[in-house]
Amino acid sequence: MASSALSNLMLAIHEKKTNSVDLYRPLRNYITFTYSEREAQLLEDDLETLNQLRSDVERVPDPSPSARRDLLISYYKALCLVETRFPISPEKHHVNAVSFLWHDTFKQKQKATQQNIHLEKAAVLFNLAATYSQIGLGHDRTTVDGRRQASHAFIGAAGAFAYLRDNESTKASIGQSSTTVDVSVECVGMLERLMLAQAQECVFENTIAKGSTPGVCAKIARQVGIYYEEALAALTAPPLKDHFEKGWISHVQMKAALFYSEACYRYGMELHEKEEIAEEIARLRSGSSRLAEAKKSSRGAPAQLIEAMNKLEASISCNLDRAVKENDRVYLMRVPSPASLSPLPTFSMVKPMNMTEILDASKEKMFAILVPDSSAKALSRYTEMVDDVIRTQAERLQQASELTRVRLKEMDLPDSILAVDGHSTLPADLREDVEAVQISGGPASLEAELQQLRDLKRVNQELLVHTEELLQKEATEDTQFRSQFGTRWTRPQSSTLTKNLQDRLNRFAANLKQAGESDVKIERSVRENSALMSILDRRPIESAIPSLAKPMMSLDATEDAIVGTLKQSLRQLENLGAQRAGLEDMLKEMKRKDDILPKLMTITGSYEDMFRKEISKYDHICEDISQNIEVQEQLLRQIQAQNEEFSTVFNLEDYKASREKCYNQIQAAISKYREIKENVNEGLKFYVTLQDAITNVKQQCSDFVMTRSIQCREMIEDVQRQMSGLSFQDRRNSGPYPSVHQPTATSSPPPQETHNPSHPHPQAPYYRPPEQVSRPGYSMPPYGPPPPYQAPHGQAPQPYPPQAPQQQQPPYPSWQQGSYYDPQAQQPRPPYSAPNPYLHPPQPQPPHQGGGYYRH
């Protein structure tokens, strides 16, 4: 390298100085006043952390520049969070007890004091950039790796100065009575150029060390010179012209001249290789002239820098003398004037580091529970914007899917294609009906259910016959005793007591007959429709649907190709549908993760700008949705044309007619099966209810027969005693059973009757107790079971029935409380609305109607 002595001639920036500031107490007071003491207590740790960060910034820089850099980054993020939650200003209800004082880093006597957080943030960013420059200067730039690290640090410094210029410099100067020049837009812009120049200079040194071509070295060197020239232009213009020491200006001026001349020198070497001697001479003369001019103002410049310029000047002179001699002797070219030369080519290898992510405070948790109203309203508005995007795109996706479904249904796709492969399908509602029929057993199960009807009918008939036989047997015995004992057999005849039971049994028999007629109709309907319903037993049911066959004769045998092309288009359409579903899921997932509240809490600019930037995240998905819908439209038009060709070749209209006929047959079979099934179920419920009713009547008949049997024995004993000549009084005092008609204190004496020679001891009629109250219809039977005890000697016999304790139950409650003696008793209703033929007398039916439970 012609200027190798330059390796240590670079600049670093010193940090700004400040005084102590207490942030804890003013901020805590603001939280208590604006929010509550509870929030203030919850944020104690955050307040202490913030105050500690400020104290650390005030101290002398740490021995480690890297630790200092991390401290400044943390404090800047904290300041971003403070800015959106704590308004620091002189106003009454703001944080007005905090003032920030900072000294100018280049003129320590100059200082600025503001009740404005922007000055604090600007100063912190300035110190961060200064720390980056110190890190770069601290690396060993005699090695390739050291120069690469130094270049990265100078890039960081340039990025911090650029971020300060774009975000805080202007804010720190607006509306303030005083500010320092070092944080002005002009100063930080100049420092950014200076840092880029030093970063590019490190890259140039590595390029030389790697032995790159003279042309590449010339381009990189020229860019170093341009960065220095831009910094020099800012230094020599207000407000920086009188703000920096002359040593700064001399350093930058000499560096600019040095790297311009270095670029001329390297570019001249490339021109010499190309034998462009005339331009080489002009470039070398231009570089030499620039060095000579810079040396005139080099008073006070570092000796190393002057030495580097001298070495470069000697190298240029050597090459210039050689080129002039060769041109005079060999080439004889006219040397152009320096003013006519084109600018030297450049190549920038560096740019300011992007500090946005490094300084992003949106993920910080400090003061997270404090959400100002402005941020909450902004979040609500952004959420509405996102919801509108999601809703609009979801509607577009749904409309596209619905359009596809309708268009395919109009073209009878994909059913017709499936029919070609023998995979016909039923409409969804028809298939559900068939599955319901098959799950319930199908037509094949009807015979077993008919057998259940026969069995239940037989059980009811047998039960009815048995009940009638019980009553008939009791009536026969009563008739025999009546004929045997004549007028002495004084109890009522069985026919007068069982009339209600007999009427009910007769109605049961009539309804059972009508039910049998219904059974016959059901069985006939099953036989007549078995062929129709047999289609429902096909498994799978699709096997009953006709298939779409290829034409018997074909001229060009293109059927397979037509079907294959249509299938491929349908698969593409299906893929588009799956893609739409994925796009909708992506939208929902993006919305779920889209939390901009932390960013809202750190932003200090316009919400609208932020909203536009954030909502643009959804643009690529919206574009994908639009493209999907457009491709689907084209594909549907293609499928329509292919389907028309397919319909023509395969005679699709005839197939549709035969398939529709099959659908109608299946629907008719389902309707008939449901009708028969409903009648069978009605019959099963009918017979079960009838069996319960007959069983109830049978129990009442059994109780009646048992009671009559007991009474029969009692009356036989009474008649036998009368016939043997025993007196009524003796039987009352010593008989095993007291008379049920013995008068009591409350009963009237029995009526006097004329003595009958054949009955020397007359008595009141056995079946007419004086206390019996008549009931509508006919009276309760006046007889009952014998008393369960013997009256003690000397006591008057108790009236019948005796006054038993409350817990004592009558011996035959089912007879005494049964409904057979009450013509108005209600019977249980069957569990369906149709009149039960077993509980109502049969009515004459019109000729076109049948009896029983059968439903047409």
C-alpha positions in Angstrom: 0.0 0.0 0.0 1.4 3.4 -0.9 0.0 4.9 2.3 0.4 2.1 4.8 1.2 4.6 7.5 -2.5 5.5 7.6 -3.5 2.4 9.6 -3.8 4.2 13.0 -4.9 7.7 11.8 -8.6 7.6 12.6 -10.9 9.6 14.9 -13.2 8.6 17.8 -16.0 10.7 19.3 -16.1 11.5 23.1 -19.4 11.2 25.0 -21.5 14.1 26.1 -21.5 15.0 29.8 -24.6 15.5 32.0 -25.6 16.1 35.6 -27.6 13.9 38.1 -31.3 13.6 37.6 -33.9 11.9 39.9 -36.6 10.2 37.8 -38.1 8.0 40.5 -40.0 10.6 42.6 -41.5 12.8 39.8 -42.7 9.7 37.8 -44.1 8.0 40.8 -46.1 11.1 41.8 -47.5 11.3 38.3 -48.6 7.7 38.4 -50.3 8.2 41.7 -52.1 11.4 40.6 -53.1 10.1 37.1 -53.8 6.5 37.8 -53.7 5.3 41.5 -51.5 4.4 44.3 -52.0 0.7 43.5 -50.4 1.2 40.1 -47.6 3.1 41.7 -46.8 0.3 44.0 -46.9 -2.3 41.2 -44.4 -0.2 39.2 -41.9 0.3 42.0 -39.4 -2.1 40.4 -39.7 -0.4 37.0 -39.2 3.0 38.5 -36.1 1.9 40.4 -34.7 0.2 37.3 -35.2 3.3 35.3 -33.5 5.5 37.9 -30.6 3.1 38.2 -30.1 3.2 34.4 -29.9 7.0 34.5 -27.4 6.9 37.4 -25.2 4.5 35.4 -25.3 6.7 32.4 -24.2 9.7 34.5 -21.1 7.9 35.8 -17.6 7.8 34.1 -17.7 5.4 31.1 -17.1 1.8 32.0 -13.7 0.3 31.2 -15.5 -1.9 28.6 -17.0 0.0 25.7 -19.2 -2.9 24.9 -20.8 -2.8 28.3 -21.3 0.9 27.9 -23.0 0.4 24.6 -25.4 -2.2 26.1 -26.2 0.2 28.9 -27.0 3.1 26.6 -29.2 0.8 24.4 -31.2 -0.3 27.5 -31.6 3.2 28.7 -32.8 4.5 25.3 -35.4 1.7 25.2 -36.6 2.7 28.7 -36.9 6.4 27.5 -39.1 5.3 24.6 -41.4 3.6 27.1 -41.4 6.7 29.4 -42.1 9.0 26.5 -45.5 7.4 25.6 -46.7 7.2 29.3 -45.2 10.2 31.1 -45.5 13.7 29.4 -42.4 15.6 30.5 -43.0 19.3 30.0 -43.4 22.5 32.1 -47.3 22.1 32.0 -49.2 21.9 35.2 -50.5 18.3 35.0 -47.4 16.9 33.3 -44.1 15.7 34.8 -42.8 19.2 35.3 -40.2 18.5 38.0 -37.7 16.9 35.7 -35.0 18.9 33.7 -32.2 17.4 31.6 -28.9 19.2 31.2 -26.3 18.1 28.7 -22.9 19.6 27.7 -21.7 19.9 24.1 -19.1 17.2 23.5 -16.9 19.5 21.3 -17.2 22.7 23.3 -17.7 21.7 27.0 -18.6 25.2 28.1 -21.8 25.1 26.0 -24.7 23.3 27.6 -28.5 23.0 27.2 -31.2 22.4 29.8 -34.7 21.3 28.7 -37.8 19.8 30.2 -38.1 17.7 27.2 -37.4 14.0 26.9 -36.2 14.5 23.3 -33.0 16.2 24.5 -32.4 13.2 26.8 -33.0 10.7 24.0 -30.8 12.7 21.5 -27.9 12.8 24.0 -28.2 9.1 24.7 -28.1 8.3 21.0 -25.1 10.6 20.5 -23.3 8.8 23.3 -24.2 5.4 21.8 -22.7 6.5 18.5 -19.6 7.8 20.3 -19.3 4.5 22.1 -19.4 2.6 18.7 -16.6 4.8 17.4 -14.5 4.1 20.5 -15.1 0.4 20.0 -13.9 0.7 16.4 -10.8 2.7 17.3 -10.0 0.1 20.0 -9.6 -2.8 17.5 -6.2 -3.9 16.2 -6.3 -2.6 12.7 -3.0 -4.1 11.8 -4.8 -7.4 11.1 -7.5 -8.3 8.6 -9.9 -9.5 11.3 -9.2 -6.4 13.4 -9.9 -4.1 10.5 -13.2 -6.0 9.7 -14.4 -5.6 13.3 -13.4 -2.0 13.3 -15.3 -1.4 10.1 -18.4 -3.0 11.7 -18.1 -0.8 14.7 -17.8 2.4 12.6 -20.8 1.2 10.6 -22.7 1.0 14.0 -21.6 4.5 14.9 -22.8 5.8 11.5 -26.2 4.0 12.1 -26.6 5.6 15.5 -25.8 9.1 14.1 -28.2 8.5 11.2 -31.0 7.3 13.6 -30.4 10.4 15.8 -30.6 12.7 12.7 -33.8 11.1 11.5 -35.7 10.7 14.8 -34.5 13.0 17.6 -32.4 15.9 16.4 -35.2 18.0 15.0 -37.5 17.2 18.0 -34.8 18.3 20.4 -34.5 21.6 18.7 -38.2 22.6 18.1 -39.6 25.1 20.5 -36.6 25.1 22.8 -34.7 28.1 23.9 -31.3 26.3 23.9 -29.7 23.2 22.5 -26.2 22.1 21.7 -24.7 22.1 18.2 -23.4 18.5 18.5 -26.9 17.0 18.4 -28.0 19.2 15.5 -29.0 17.7 12.2 -25.9 19.2 10.5 -23.4 17.9 13.0 -24.7 14.4 13.3 -25.0 14.2 9.5 -21.3 15.2 9.3 -20.3 12.6 11.9 -22.3 9.9 10.0 -20.2 10.6 6.9 -17.0 10.6 8.9 -17.8 7.2 10.4 -18.7 5.8 7.0 -15.4 7.1 5.6 -13.4 5.3 8.3 -15.4 2.1 7.9 -14.8 2.2 4.1 -11.1 3.0 4.8 -10.9 -0.3 6.8 -12.4 -2.2 3.9 -9.8 -0.5 1.5 -6.9 -1.6 3.7 -8.2 -5.2 3.7 -8.7 -5.0 -0.1 -5.1 -4.0 -0.5 -4.0 -6.7 1.9 -5.9 -9.4 -0.1 -4.1 -8.2 -3.3 -7.2 -7.1 -5.2 -6.9 -5.6 -8.7 -5.9 -1.9 -9.0 -9.3 -1.2 -10.6 -11.2 -2.5 -7.5 -8.9 -0.8 -5.1 -9.3 2.5 -7.0 -13.1 2.3 -6.8 -13.1 1.6 -3.0 -10.5 4.3 -2.4 -12.4 6.9 -4.4 -15.5 6.1 -2.2 -13.4 6.7 0.9 -12.4 10.1 -0.5 -16.0 11.0 -1.3 -17.2 10.3 2.3 -14.4 12.5 3.6 -15.2 15.2 1.1 -18.9 15.2 2.3 -17.8 15.4 5.9 -15.4 18.3 5.0 -18.1 20.2 3.2 -20.3 20.1 6.4 -17.3 21.1 8.6 -16.6 24.2 6.5 -20.2 25.4 6.5 -22.3 26.9 9.2 -23.1 26.1 12.0 -20.1 23.8 12.2 -17.5 26.1 10.6 -16.4 27.7 13.9 -17.5 24.9 16.2 -14.7 22.4 15.6 -11.0 22.7 16.2 -8.7 23.3 13.2 -7.1 19.9 13.7 -10.5 18.2 12.9 -10.8 20.2 9.6 -7.1 19.6 8.7 -7.5 15.8 9.4 -10.6 15.4 7.2 -9.2 17.7 4.5 -6.0 15.7 4.2 -7.8 12.4 4.3 -10.1 13.5 1.4 -7.0 14.6 -0.7 -5.1 11.5 0.2 -7.8 9.0 -0.9 -8.6 11.0 -4.0 -4.9 10.8 -5.0 -4.8 7.1 -3.9 -7.7 6.4 -6.3 -5.9 8.3 -9.1 -2.8 6.3 -8.4 -4.6 2.9 -8.4 -6.7 3.8 -11.5 -3.5 4.9 -13.3 -2.0 1.4 -12.7 -5.1 -0.1 -14.4 -4.8 2.3 -17.3 -1.2 1.5 -17.8 -2.1 -2.2 -18.1 -4.6 -1.2 -20.8 -2.0 1.0 -22.5 -4.2 4.0 -22.1 -1.1 6.2 -21.4 -2.6 9.6 -22.1 -5.4 9.2 -19.5 -3.0 7.6 -17.1 -0.8 10.8 -17.3 -3.8 13.0 -16.7 -5.0 11.0 -13.7 -1.6 11.0 -12.1 -1.2 14.7 -12.6 -4.6 15.3 -11.0 -3.7 13.2 -8.0 -0.3 14.9 -7.6 -1.9 18.3 -7.8 -4.5 17.5 -5.1 -1.7 16.3 -2.7 0.4 19.4 -3.3 -2.6 21.6 -2.6 -3.5 19.7 0.6 0.0 19.9 2.0 -0.1 23.7 1.9 -2.7 23.6 4.8 -1.1 20.7 6.7 0.3 22.9 9.5 -0.4 21.1 12.8 -1.3 17.8 11.1 0.0 14.5 12.5 3.4 13.6 11.2 2.2 10.1 10.2 -0.4 11.6 7.9 2.1 14.0 6.3 4.5 11.1 5.8 1.8 9.0 4.2 1.1 11.8 1.8 4.7 12.2 0.9 5.1 8.5 0.2 2.0 8.5 -2.0 3.3 11.6 -3.8 6.6 9.9 -4.5 4.8 6.8 -5.9 2.6 9.0 -8.1 5.7 10.9 -9.4 7.5 7.7 -10.2 4.6 6.3 -12.3 4.0 9.7 -13.9 7.6 10.0 -15.1 7.5 6.5 -16.5 4.2 7.2 -18.3 5.4 10.5 -19.8 8.6 8.9 -21.2 6.6 6.0 -22.7 4.2 8.4 -24.3 6.9 10.6 -25.7 8.8 7.7 -27.1 6.2 5.2 -28.1 2.5 6.2 -27.9 2.7 9.9 -28.8 -0.9 10.5 -27.4 -2.4 13.8 -26.6 -2.8 14.1 -22.8 -6.3 15.4 -21.9 -6.8 18.2 -19.4 -7.9 17.2 -15.9 -11.1 19.1 -16.3 -12.1 17.0 -19.3 -11.8 13.7 -17.4 -14.8 11.8 -16.3 -15.3 11.2 -12.6 -13.5 8.2 -11.2 -15.6 5.1 -10.7 -16.7 4.3 -7.1 -17.9 1.3 -5.1 -19.3 1.7 -1.6 -18.8 -1.3 0.6 -20.5 0.1 3.7 -23.8 1.7 4.8 -25.2 2.9 8.1 -26.3 0.1 10.4 -30.1 -0.3 10.7 -30.7 0.6 14.4 -34.5 0.2 14.3 -34.5 -3.4 15.5 -31.6 -2.8 17.9 -33.5 0.2 19.6 -37.0 -1.4 19.3 -38.6 -1.2 22.7 -41.9 -2.9 21.7 -40.9 -6.1 23.4 -39.9 -4.5 26.7 -42.1 -5.1 29.7 -41.3 -1.9 31.7 -44.5 0.1 32.6 -46.6 -2.4 30.6 -49.6 -2.0 32.8 -49.9 1.7 32.0 -51.9 2.1 28.8 -52.8 5.7 27.9 -56.2 6.4 26.4 -54.6 7.5 23.1 -52.8 4.2 22.7 -56.0 2.2 23.6 -58.0 4.1 21.0 -55.3 3.7 18.4 -55.3 0.0 19.1 -59.0 -0.2 18.7 -58.9 1.6 15.4 -56.2 -0.7 14.1 -58.1 -3.7 15.2 -61.1 -2.5 13.2 -59.0 -2.1 10.2 -57.6 -5.6 10.5 -61.1 -7.0 11.1 -62.3 -5.3 8.0 -59.6 -6.8 5.9 -60.2 -10.3 7.4 -64.0 -10.0 6.9 -63.7 -8.8 3.3 -61.2 -11.5 2.3 -63.2 -14.2 4.1 -66.3 -13.2 2.2 -64.4 -13.4 -1.1 -63.2 -16.9 -0.3 -66.7 -18.1 0.7 -68.2 -16.6 -2.4 -65.6 -18.4 -4.5 -66.3 -21.7 -2.9 -70.0 -21.3 -3.2 -69.6 -20.4 -6.9 -67.6 -23.5 -7.5 -70.2 -25.7 -5.8 -73.1 -24.2 -7.8 -71.3 -24.3 -11.1 -70.3 -28.0 -10.6 -73.8 -28.9 -9.5 -75.2 -27.3 -12.7 -72.7 -29.4 -14.7 -73.5 -32.6 -12.6 -69.9 -32.9 -11.6 -68.2 -34.8 -10.2 -71.1 -37.3 -10.1 -71.1 -38.0 -13.8 -67.3 -38.6 -13.8 -67.6 -41.0 -10.8 -70.4 -42.9 -12.6 -67.9 -43.7 -15.5 -65.7 -45.5 -13.0 -68.7 -47.2 -11.3 -68.6 -45.0 -8.2 -72.0 -43.5 -8.5 -73.2 -41.6 -5.5 -76.6 -40.7 -4.0 -77.7 -37.2 -3.1 -76.7 -36.5 0.5 -80.3 -36.3 1.9 -81.4 -39.5 0.1 -78.3 -41.3 1.3 -79.0 -40.3 4.9 -82.6 -41.7 4.5 -81.3 -45.0 3.2 -78.7 -45.3 6.0 -81.4 -44.6 8.5 -83.6 -47.4 7.0 -80.7 -49.9 6.9 -79.7 -49.0 10.5 -83.2 -49.8 11.7 -83.0 -53.3 10.0 -84.4 -52.6 6.6 -87.2 -54.5 4.8 -85.6 -57.8 5.8 -86.5 -57.1 9.5 -90.2 -56.6 8.9 -91.0 -60.3 9.0 -89.6 -60.6 12.5 -91.7 -57.6 13.6 -94.8 -59.1 12.0 -94.1 -62.3 14.0 -94.0 -60.1 17.2 -97.4 -58.8 16.3 -98.8 -62.3 15.9 -97.3 -63.4 19.2 -98.6 -60.4 21.1 -102.1 -60.9 19.6 -102.1 -64.6 20.7 -101.0 -63.6 24.2 -103.8 -61.1 24.5 -106.4 -63.6 23.1 -105.3 -66.2 25.6 -105.4 -63.7 28.5 -108.9 -62.6 27.5 -110.2 -66.1 27.3 -108.8 -67.0 30.7 -110.4 -63.9 32.2 -113.8 -64.8 30.7 -113.5 -68.3 32.0 -112.9 -67.0 35.5 -116.2 -65.1 35.5 -118.1 -67.9 33.7 -116.9 -70.4 36.3 -118.0 -68.2 39.2 -121.4 -67.5 37.5 -122.0 -71.3 37.0 -121.2 -72.1 40.7 -123.6 -69.2 41.8 -126.3 -70.6 39.6 -125.9 -74.2 41.0 -126.1 -73.0 44.6 -129.1 -70.8 43.8 -130.9 -73.7 42.3 -129.9 -75.9 45.3 -131.0 -73.5 48.0 -133.7 -71.7 46.3 -135.0 -68.6 48.1 -132.5 -69.1 50.9 -129.7 -68.1 48.5 -130.2 -64.4 48.9 -127.0 -62.8 47.6 -127.1 -61.0 44.2 -126.7 -62.9 41.0 -123.2 -62.8 39.4 -124.6 -61.3 36.2 -125.8 -58.2 38.0 -122.3 -57.7 39.5 -120.1 -58.5 36.5 -122.0 -56.6 33.9 -119.4 -53.8 33.8 -116.5 -56.3 33.6 -118.3 -58.3 30.9 -118.9 -55.1 28.9 -115.2 -54.2 29.1 -114.1 -57.7 28.1 -116.5 -57.6 25.2 -115.0 -54.3 24.0 -111.6 -55.7 24.4 -112.6 -58.7 22.2 -114.1 -56.4 19.6 -111.0 -54.2 19.4 -108.8 -57.3 19.3 -110.7 -58.4 16.3 -110.2 -55.0 14.6 -106.5 -55.2 15.5 -106.3 -58.5 13.8 -107.8 -57.0 10.6 -105.1 -54.3 10.8 -102.4 -57.0 11.1 -103.8 -58.6 7.9 -103.6 -55.3 6.1 -99.9 -54.8 7.2 -98.9 -58.3 6.1 -100.6 -57.8 2.8 -98.8 -54.5 2.3 -95.5 -56.1 3.1 -96.1 -58.9 0.5 -97.3 -56.4 -2.2 -94.3 -54.0 -1.7 -91.5 -56.5 -1.0 -90.2 -56.2 -4.5 -90.2 -52.4 -4.3 -88.5 -52.3 -0.9 -85.9 -54.9 -1.8 -83.7 -52.2 -3.3 -83.1 -50.8 0.3 -81.4 -54.1 1.3 -78.7 -53.5 -1.4 -75.3 -52.9 0.3 -73.9 -50.6 -0.7 -76.9 -48.8 -2.0 -74.9 -47.2 -4.7 -74.7 -50.6 -6.4 -78.4 -50.1 -7.4 -77.6 -46.9 -9.3 -76.9 -47.4 -13.0 -73.3 -46.8 -14.2 -72.3 -44.5 -17.1 -70.9 -46.7 -19.8 -68.7 -45.8 -22.7 -70.4 -45.6 -26.1 -70.6 -48.9 -27.9 -69.1 -47.5 -31.0 -66.4 -44.9 -31.2 -64.8 -43.4 -34.3 -61.6 -41.9 -32.8 -61.5 -43.7 -29.3 -60.9 -40.4 -27.5 -63.2 -41.2 -24.6 -60.4 -42.0 -22.1 -58.6 -38.8 -23.0 -61.7 -36.7 -22.5 -62.4 -38.2 -19.1 -58.7 -37.9 -18.1 -58.6 -34.2 -19.0 -61.8 -33.5 -17.1 -60.6 -35.4 -14.1 -57.3 -33.4 -14.1 -59.2 -30.1 -14.3 -61.4 -31.2 -11.4 -58.3 -32.1 -9.3 -56.9 -28.6 -10.0 -60.1 -27.1 -8.9 -60.0 -29.1 -5.7 -56.5 -27.9 -5.1 -57.6 -24.3 -5.4 -60.3 -25.0 -2.8 -57.7 -26.4 -0.4 -55.5 -23.4 -1.1 -58.4 -21.1 -0.2 -58.9 -22.9 3.1 -55.2 -22.5 3.8 -55.3 -18.8 3.0 -58.2 -18.2 5.3 -56.3 -20.0 8.1 -53.3 -17.9 7.4 -55.4 -14.7 7.7 -56.8 -15.9 11.1 -53.4 -16.9 12.4 -51.8 -13.6 11.3 -54.6 -11.7 13.1 -54.1 -13.8 16.2 -50.4 -13.0 16.4 -50.8 -9.3 15.3 -50.3 -7.5 18.6 -49.1 -3.9 17.9 -49.8 -2.5 21.4 -46.1 -2.7 22.4 -45.3 -0.7 19.2 -48.0 1.7 19.9 -46.6 2.3 23.3 -43.2 3.2 21.8 -44.2 5.2 18.7 -43.9 8.9 18.9 -44.8 9.7 15.3 -48.0 9.5 13.3 -50.3 6.6 14.0 -51.5 6.7 10.4 -48.0 6.0 9.1 -47.7 3.0 11.5 -51.1 1.7 10.6 -50.3 1.7 6.9 -47.1 -0.1 7.5 -48.6 -2.7 9.8 -51.7 -3.4 7.7 -49.5 -3.9 4.6 -48.5 -7.2 6.3 -51.8 -8.6 4.9 -51.2 -7.4 1.4 -49.4 -10.6 0.1 -52.3 -12.8 1.4 -54.9 -10.6 -0.3 -52.9 -10.8 -3.5 -52.8 -14.6 -3.2 -56.6 -14.7 -2.7 -57.2 -12.5 -5.8 -54.9 -14.7 -7.8 -56.7 -17.9 -6.6 -60.1 -16.5 -7.5 -58.9 -15.4 -11.0 -57.3 -18.8 -11.7 -60.6 -20.5 -10.5 -62.6 -18.5 -13.0 -60.4 -19.5 -15.8 -60.5 -23.1 -14.7 -64.3 -23.2 -14.4 -64.6 -21.9 -18.0 -62.2 -24.7 -19.1 -64.2 -27.3 -17.2 -67.4 -26.2 -18.7 -66.1 -26.6 -22.2 -64.6 -30.0 -21.3 -67.9 -31.1 -19.7 -69.9 -30.2 -22.8 -67.6 -32.5 -24.9 -67.9 -35.2 -22.3 -71.7 -35.0 -22.2 -71.9 -35.3 -26.0 -69.6 -38.3 -26.2 -71.2 -40.3 -23.3 -74.8 -39.4 -24.0 -75.2 -38.0 -20.5 -78.9 -37.0 -20.9 -80.0 -40.6 -21.1 -77.9 -41.6 -18.1 -79.4 -38.7 -16.1 -82.9 -39.9 -16.9 -82.2 -43.5 -15.8 -80.4 -42.3 -12.7 -83.3 -40.0 -11.8 -85.7 -43.0 -12.2 -83.5 -45.0 -9.8 -83.6 -42.1 -7.3 -87.4 -42.0 -7.5 -87.6 -45.7 -6.9 -85.4 -45.5 -3.8 -87.5 -42.6 -2.5 -90.7 -44.5 -3.1 -89.3 -47.6 -1.3 -88.2 -45.5 1.7 -91.7 -43.9 1.9 -93.4 -47.3 1.8 -91.0 -48.8 4.3 -91.6 -45.9 6.7 -95.4 -46.3 6.3 -95.2 -50.0 7.1 -92.7 -49.5 9.9 -95.0 -46.9 11.5 -98.0 -49.2 11.4 -96.0 -52.1 12.8 -94.7 -49.9 15.7 -98.2 -48.6 16.3 -99.5 -52.2 16.5 -96.7 -53.2 18.9 -97.5 -50.3 21.2 -101.2 -51.2 20.8 -100.9 -54.8 21.9 -98.6 -54.0 24.8 -101.1 -51.4 26.1 -103.9 -53.8 25.6 -102.1 -56.5 27.5 -101.7 -54.2 30.4 -105.4 -53.3 30.3 -106.5 -57.0 30.2 -104.1 -57.9 32.9 -105.6 -55.2 35.1 -109.2 -56.5 34.5 -108.1 -60.1 35.0 -106.7 -59.1 38.5 -110.0 -57.5 39.3 -111.9 -60.5 38.2 -109.6 -62.8 40.3 -110.2 -60.6 43.3 -114.0 -60.7 42.6 -114.0 -64.5 42.3 -112.0 -65.0 45.5 -114.3 -62.7 47.5 -117.4 -64.4 46.1 -115.9 -67.7 47.1 -115.5 -66.6 50.7 -119.0 -65.2 50.8 -120.3 -68.4 49.3 -118.8 -70.4 52.2 -120.3 -68.0 54.8 -123.8 -68.2 53.2 -123.6 -72.0 53.0 -122.9 -72.1 56.7 -125.8 -69.7 57.5 -128.2 -71.6 55.4 -127.1 -74.9 56.9 -127.6 -73.4 60.4 -131.0 -72.1 59.6 -132.0 -75.5 58.2 -130.8 -77.2 61.4 -133.1 -75.1 63.6 -130.5 -72.9 65.4 -131.8 -69.6 66.7 -130.5 -66.2 65.6 -129.8 -65.2 69.2 -127.8 -68.3 69.9 -125.7 -67.7 66.8 -125.1 -64.1 67.9 -123.8 -65.1 71.3 -122.0 -68.3 70.7 -121.4 -68.5 66.9 -117.9 -68.3 65.6 -118.8 -65.2 63.4 -120.9 -62.3 64.6 -123.7 -61.3 62.2 -122.8 -58.5 60.0 -126.2 -57.0 60.6 -126.3 -56.9 64.4 -127.9 -53.6 65.3 -125.8 -51.1 67.1 -126.5 -48.1 69.2 -126.6 -45.9 66.2 -128.5 -48.2 63.9 -132.2 -48.6 63.6 -133.8 -51.9 64.6 -134.4 -54.4 61.8 -137.9 -54.4 60.3 -140.4 -57.0 61.6 -141.4 -59.7 59.2 -144.0 -62.5 59.3 -142.7 -65.9 60.4 -142.3 -68.5 57.7 -142.9 -72.1 58.8 -139.9 -73.2 56.9 -137.7 -70.5 58.5 -138.5 -70.3 62.2 -135.8 -67.7 62.7 -136.2 -64.9 60.2 -133.5 -62.3 59.7 -133.0 -59.2 57.7 -131.9 -59.6 54.1 -128.2 -60.5 54.2 -127.3 -58.2 51.4 -129.0 -55.0 52.8 -127.0 -53.4 55.6 -128.8 -50.3 56.8 -125.7 -48.1 56.8 -124.8 -48.8 53.2 -125.0 -45.8 50.9 -126.1 -46.3 47.3 -123.8 -45.2 44.5 -124.6 -44.1 41.0 -124.7 -46.9 38.5 -125.2 -49.7 41.0 -124.4 -50.0 44.7 -121.3 -51.5 46.2 -121.7 -55.2 47.0 -123.1 -55.4 50.5 -121.1 -58.3 51.5 -117.5 -58.6 52.6 -115.0 -60.8 54.3 -115.8 -62.1 57.8 -114.4 -60.1 60.7 -111.0 -61.1 61.7 -111.8 -61.5 65.3 -114.3 -63.1 67.8 -116.4 -60.8 69.9 -115.7 -61.3 73.6 -118.4 -62.7 75.9 -120.6 -60.0 77.4 -119.9 -57.4 74.8 -122.2 -56.3 72.0 -121.0 -57.4 68.6 -119.4 -54.7 66.6 -121.0 -53.5 63.4 -119.4 -54.7 60.2 -117.0 -53.7 59.1 -115.3 -53.3 62.5 -113.6 -50.0 63.3 -110.0 -51.1 62.7 -106.9 -49.0 63.5 -105.8 -46.6 60.9 -103.0 -48.8 59.7 -105.2 -51.8 59.2 -106.0 -52.5 55.5 -109.0 -54.3 54.2 -108.4 -58.0 53.4 -109.1 -57.6 49.6 -108.4 -54.1 48.6 -108.2 -54.9 44.9 -111.9 -56.0 45.0 -113.2 -53.2 47.3 -111.2 -50.5 45.5 -111.1 -52.0 42.0 -112.9 -50.2 39.2 -115.0 -53.1 37.9 -117.9 -52.1 40.1 -117.7 -48.5 39.0 -119.0 -47.9 35.5 -117.4 -44.5 35.5 -113.9 -45.7 36.3 -111.3 -44.5 33.8 -108.9 -47.0 32.1 -105.3 -46.2 31.1 -104.9 -44.6 27.8 -102.6 -46.1 25.2 -99.5 -44.1 24.4 -100.8 -42.7 21.1 -103.5 -40.3 20.1 -105.7 -42.7 18.1 -108.8 -44.0 20.0 -108.1 -47.4 21.6 -110.5 -50.0 20.2 -110.1 -51.9 23.5 -111.5 -49.1 25.7 -114.4 -48.0 23.4 -117.2 -50.1 21.9 -116.6 -50.7 18.3 -118.3 -48.2 16.0 -119.5 -49.0 12.6 -116.8 -48.2 10.0 -117.5 -46.7 6.6 -116.9 -49.2 3.7 -113.6 -47.6 2.7 -112.1 -47.6 6.2 -110.9 -50.5 8.3 -110.8 -50.8 12.1 -107.9 -51.3 14.5 -104.7 -49.3 14.5 -103.8 -49.5 10.8 -102.9 -46.2 9.3 -103.3 -45.6 5.6 
